[in-house]
Amino acid sequence: MILKFKITVVKRFGPEDVFGQPFYLPSGKKVVKCDVKEGDTFISIDGNIPEGFCTSAWAVIYPTVKMFRFGGNYPAFEPGVAYTTCPDGIRPVSFKIEMIKD
């Protein structure tokens, strides 16, 4: 049985949201919000990283996908649903993960 997971961008934050002020790289370039947009969706098939998906965000999302694949759930959410945030401390993105039942 092929398992699919829908990953939805719920909210993205910029340095101003996190620190209350802009953040600049040592090169002087201003750090802006992540390129994904709120509402963007990605599909993981059989626990594989979706094409074009951020590897840093996937590193945090994958354990939840793996847990769902083996029948686990978070007691705080409805079965097959979870929320998590990527590890970028300057411009984090929050995601909703949903197991798709075909």
N, C-alpha and C positions, 0 to 999 in steps of 0.2 A: 504494500500500500504506500503510495506516494503522499507524503505530508507536506503541506504548504503553510507558510506563515506570512501574514501581512504585517509589514512594518510601516507605520505612519509617523511622519514628523508632526509632533504635537506643538512644540514651541522651540524657538531658537533664541539664544541670548547673545548679546554683544558685550564687549568690555564695559561699556557704560552701565549695563544692567548688573554686571557682577561687581565692578569696582566703583561705580559712580563717576567714572571719568574715562576718557579715551586711553588706549594702550598702544604703545609704539614698539616695534621691533628695534633691535640695535641698529639696523640699517636706516631707521627713521620712518619706515613704512607703517602706516596706521593699520592696526588689526581691525577687521570688520567681521560681521556675523558670517557664519558658515554659509556655503553656497546653496545648501538645500533650502527649500521653502516650506513653510507650514502647510500641511495638507499633502505634501509629496508622499507617495507610497512606493514601497519596494516589496517584491515577493521573493521569499526564500523557499527553494524547493529542496525537500529532503535534508534540511539543515545546512545547505550550502549558502555562501555569501552571495547576495544578489549582485548582478552585474553592475559595475560602476559605484558600488556602495563603499563608503568610507571604512577602511580597515580598522581604524581606532574605535569607531563606534561599534563595528562588528565584534570586536574583542569583548565588549561589555554585553552585547545582545546575545551572542552565541550560547553562553551558559543557560540563559532562559529558554532559548529554542531547544537546546539539548534536554533540559528538564521536561518540557512539554512533550518531546518525542518519546520520553520514557514514562509518560503518564502523570508527571508531577504537576502541581499547581501552587500558586501563592494564595494563602487563605484570605488575604485582604482584598482580592479581586475575584471576579467571576471566573469559573474554570476556562482555561485557554487564553486568558488575557493577562498582560503585565505591562508595566511602565518602567522605563529605565532611561538613564541619561548618559551620553557619551562622556569620556574622561577629559575632554578639553576644558581645562579650568579657566580659560580666558574667554572662550566663546562656546559654551556647552549647548547641546541640542537634546531635547527630551523626545522620547519615542514611545509609541504604543505598539505592543506586539500582540497579534491575535492569531491563534491557530485557526486555519481555514479547514472546515470539514466539508469534503465533497461528497 
